């Protein structure tokens, strides 16, 4: 009770505070009790001055200025027409628990978009570094244009769409997820893209020196396509190691990876696709090595 009392500010105390003093106490105040509509506007402006994203609820005519000033104005369904007309959202059931559920759902959507962006951009960086490195070194390209399109259409697209069906991580309500392309996303894109492309490129150089070019290029095509598919499993949780959750619990993602795997194998072993994509059938030991390299 003492803790709650110390973090609560009542209207009479608020009236006596200057804006400068109130701004210093915003981090410690959790509850504003019995606040007048004009005080809502004052609090909103102070939080926005600090760079915060503010959501404000209200139901009366006098709440309209605060609802308008907030980044997200939320009117109660039982409120006045003025409040509802000013607000960005209307809470139809007047239940504040609905706000918590909506925030959690919104953060889940944001998190899933972030995973899809990391997944797609890291793969794009892979392709850029693989092709760019080959051009710089003057060696045959590991992937031709049609193979790149094949990977983008069948290896990247299905898992990318399946991320929309992720249920989200348990601590989404505790973490600030206001940005998609933040430092974490940039770090993961660069690290995943650079390390994986370096590994595949070095593998390609070794294969070119020791085996026929058509085998080497087909092997790299298959490895890159399968790697792109398997990567999606580990990106399902950005803050949890893959060993601590079931990577196959998203049936849409599992189905998408399965379809992409079948399409990749078809591109290597189905004669009409071999002609179009300029691939060659890999011997069985090469197939096992390709899967092993992809998982690595």
Secondary structure, DSSP 8 states (H G I E B T S, - for coil): -HHHHHTEEEHHHHHH--HHHHHHHTTT--EEES--HHHHHHHHHHHHHTT---EEEE-SGGGHHHHHHSSEEEEETTS-HHHHHH-SEEETT--HHHHHHHHHHHHHHHHHHHHHHHHHHHHHHHHHHHHHHHHHHT---SS-HHHHHHIIIIIIHHHHHHGGG----TTTTTS----SS-HHHHHHHHHHHHHHHHHHHHHHHHHHHHS-HHHHHHHHHHHHHHHHHHHHHHTT-TTS-GGGS-TT--HHHHHHHHHHHHHHHHHHH-HHHHHHHT-----HHHHHHHHHHHH-
